[in-house]
Every structure is written in structure tokens, then in C-alpha cells.
Amino acid sequence: MSEWQGKNVTVAGLGVSGISAARALAGLGASVTVVDGGSSQAHRERAASLEGDGVSVRLGDAETLPEGTDLVVTSPGWKPSSPLFAAAAEAGVDVVGDVEIAWRLRGPDAAPWLAITGTNGKTTTTRMLASILEAAGLRTAAVGNIGTPIVDVVLSEEPYDVLAVELSSYQLHWAPSLRAHSAAVLNLAPDHLDWHGSMEAYAADKGRVYEGNHVACVYNADASDKPSTEDLVREADVEEGCRAVGFTLNAPAPSQLGVVDGILVDRAFVPDRQKQAQELAEISDVQPPAPHNIANALAAAALARAFGVQATAVRDGLRAFRPDAHRIEHVADVAEVAYVDDSKATNTHAAEASLAAYESIVWIAGGLAKGATFDELVTKSAARLRGAVLIGADRELIREALARHAPEVPVVDLDRTDTGAMSEAVRRAAELARPGDTVLMAPACASMDMFTNYNKRGEAFADAVRELGSTSA
């Protein structure tokens, strides 16, 4: 009999992960109730589909704990302070996430997890890792915070050899039992502090990915922030024999991966780490070859090498990989100016990495700041700026930072949020640009003040660039 038989489980949220967990647990014999505060037509359609699978759904009330609940399964994004969870705590009921459920549902011969988290670069690195593992002939999937729900993957009838698992800080917060084969924290910068309450709490949840690692804890050896990813490794309780492995954009020390003369090299997973370095790939094998993307490739390579993947598979996997749209994506060249879409740069840390990839930039920035400040970003990037075009609700914050730290940089402040705003932003950027420059949309802000999501913002930018090109031809 399944351990879930007869257990009363409440699932919070009718999103993709919530629906996946509800169906899986109901199929194992649990009595499942899904609660969601929404009541739209889309909610009702999802509810009807689940009810057809024997799951109860309660719409319009996401605060009251159903009577008799034995376990609450939450979805990413639900804050720990939610009334539903307060009620669960008062009743002595545990709250876990879909990643925790997936971990508990793994079979005795389950595929090991190679886990990745960090403020920026998680999705790219996870997909790079999956490409490398596939090049090694392994059956794998990129799961967790991306792709197919992780519960569905661990219950798949056809077994996997290894999983590349992207984990958000939210998911790690609710996954106390997770113990990965190896894991990486790519970087740390203030983000989602409204959810976690403090930078310390946010970093601690990221650091959970290292707990109980078997083989390698991969960290960013170039990071100077405190706490650093290396600090999180030092604090982690890992299995005996698990190693700390760094990645750096410089020449690597022993037990590190790094870059020498345009070559990605490994000094961690070689027979004699003190004297030998294994060539893995060339910088030109990584697309785009921006510094932060090279760091992503090194982290993915480190996890693959920890799993025993050969150097040739690292090279072949990186060559085969192409990033998702709106991640430092070259749109077009118009009048000898490159136009690059990094709409995914929704915070200052991501925008800083994007700005560091180009020498002379007209920067399109702005949107919803989510409480961020821009002084450090502008200070670090000022020497690269030819000009700036500011859009969105919180553009004044960026304009003020530019006035303080880069007063010589010309700024265009667009006071409009209609559908033509992006077209004007691109036209004004083109007026500031010179041959050889890059017009870079790296907003450092969320998109929801003007667009449905960052994808729509990126599409608007690309459309505006193509319109510019047609009028310039």
C-alpha cells in the first residue's frame, strides 16, 4: 500500500506545479484538495479538469485550511507569511513544496540530481548542463523551475540517468529533505527580499542546495559579495568526501575550473589536480561568449564533470546549446550598430553582467524597480555608456543615479507607457549611437508596468529594431 493512501493533502495553487502534484498524489491514493484564491474562467476550467481526476478544488478562498489536512503542498511564490500556512503551523501541519514531494516520490533506483540555483543565470546554466549530459549519451531532462514539472519526471515510466534541476530560492525554502549528487550556487545578489524578509534569509535558502551533497559543491570563485557562494559551501553540512569546486573567469587554481588563453579548462576533475589541466572547450564554443555566460558554462561543466562526463561531451554540449530568447540575444545590425535584447535582465545584478559584455553602449532601461537602487550599477557601468534611454514607471530612479554617477552621459527620459513607447525608445537610442556601438536593452527592472512579461517586452524591442532597419534600408 502506498504511504500516501488515505492521507489528506491540501495543495496551494492551481499553477502548473500545483496541478502536477495534485494529480500525482491523488493517483497514489491521497485525498487531495486544491485551494486557490482565484475564480476566473481559466481557474474554473483547471478546477473541472482536476475534479475529473478525483481532486477536490476550492476556489475563491486560499486562506482557510481544510479540516483534517495532514500535509500542505505549496507552489513557488506563495509567501511563508500566507494565512493558509499560519493556519497549518497552528494545527501542527507541515508545509512543503513540489520539489520536496518529487524528492519523496523518487524510486529506489532514482536518477541523481545535479542542482543549480543563484540570483541570475539559473535557466541558462541548467539547459547548458542538460545539453552536455545529452552529448555524453545520458538520458536527462532540465526540470525544476523550468520545463516539465519535476513530479511528472520522477514518476516517469522510462527511467532517467541524471536530472539537471533548476531550483529557485522559493523551492529550496520548502524542500528540507533534498540531497543532491552535486550542486552549484552561481551568484548572490539582493532579490525577492519582500518574500524572504532579508538578504540573510534569502542567502540561507539558496545555501540549502548544498545540504547533504555527495560529490561536489560548486561555487563562484570570483564573487566578492557577502555572503559569497563560497561562504555558503563552508556552512553546508555535506557528506564525507564531498568537495568544494570553484569556477572562475581567470586561470584556475587547484580544484577549480577557469579560463586560460581563451580555453575553458578543468583543474578539479583530473588525476593530478596540482600539475595538470584538462582542456574542455574554447570560448567560441559558448554562445553568446559574454563573460557571465562563460561563467554559466564553467558551472555547468563543473557539475557535468562531477558526474563523470568526459571533456569531449562538455565541448559538444556547449557547441550544441543555444540560449532562450531575450537573453543577450543579438537582434540585428542597423547602420553599423548592434541591437541586443536582454529583456530577461530584470534586476540590477543581471543588467550589470549584460552591460559588462560590451564596450560602448546606448542603454535602454527602466520598468518596475521592485525596491532596487541603481547607484552601484551605474557606477560600475558608467565608462561604457554612450547614452541612455529610460522607460517605465521607475525610470526616475535610474535617471537620478545617472545624474549622480555619470552626469556626462546623455539621457533621454520617455514619459509614456503606450504601445508605441518601445519604438520611440529604439529610435532615440539610434540617434545617440555611433558605428560600432551596441544598443542594449537590459532594463534592470521588471516589465509588468508596460508589458505582460519580459518576453513581450523583448518582442516589442525586436519589432522596433526591425522597423528601424526597414526605414534605414
FENFEN-V47159 format. One record per run of one state. SS is the DSSP state (h for helix, s for strand, l for the rest). FROM is the first residue (numbers start at 1). LEN is the number of residues. If there is no record, write none. Layout:
# FENFEN-V47159
ss->SS from->FROM len->LEN
ss->SS from->FROM len->LEN
This chain:
# FENFEN-V47159
ss->l from->1 len->7
ss->s from->8 len->5
ss->l from->13 len->3
ss->h from->16 len->12
ss->l from->28 len->3
ss->s from->31 len->6
ss->l from->37 len->4
ss->h from->41 len->11
ss->l from->52 len->4
ss->s from->56 len->4
ss->l from->60 len->11
ss->s from->71 len->4
ss->l from->75 len->8
ss->h from->83 len->8
ss->l from->91 len->3
ss->s from->94 len->4
ss->h from->98 len->8
ss->l from->106 len->6
ss->s from->112 len->6
ss->l from->118 len->4
ss->h from->122 len->14
ss->l from->136 len->6
ss->s from->142 len->3
ss->l from->145 len->5
ss->h from->150 len->5
ss->l from->155 len->7
ss->s from->162 len->5
ss->l from->167 len->2
ss->h from->169 len->5
ss->l from->174 len->8
ss->s from->182 len->4
ss->l from->186 len->7
ss->h from->193 len->4
ss->l from->197 len->2
ss->h from->199 len->12
ss->l from->211 len->5
ss->s from->216 len->5
ss->l from->221 len->8
ss->h from->229 len->7
ss->l from->236 len->7
ss->s from->243 len->5
ss->l from->248 len->8
ss->s from->256 len->5
ss->l from->261 len->2
ss->s from->263 len->4
ss->l from->267 len->11
ss->s from->278 len->5
ss->h from->283 len->3
ss->l from->286 len->5
ss->h from->291 len->16
ss->l from->307 len->4
ss->h from->311 len->10
ss->l from->321 len->8
ss->s from->329 len->6
ss->l from->335 len->2
ss->s from->337 len->5
ss->l from->342 len->6
ss->h from->348 len->8
ss->l from->356 len->5
ss->s from->361 len->5
ss->l from->366 len->2
ss->s from->368 len->1
ss->l from->369 len->6
ss->h from->375 len->10
ss->s from->385 len->6
ss->l from->391 len->4
ss->h from->395 len->11
ss->l from->406 len->4
ss->s from->410 len->4
ss->l from->414 len->7
ss->h from->421 len->12
ss->l from->433 len->5
ss->s from->438 len->4
ss->l from->442 len->4
ss->s from->446 len->1
ss->l from->447 len->7
ss->h from->454 len->19
ss->l from->473 len->1
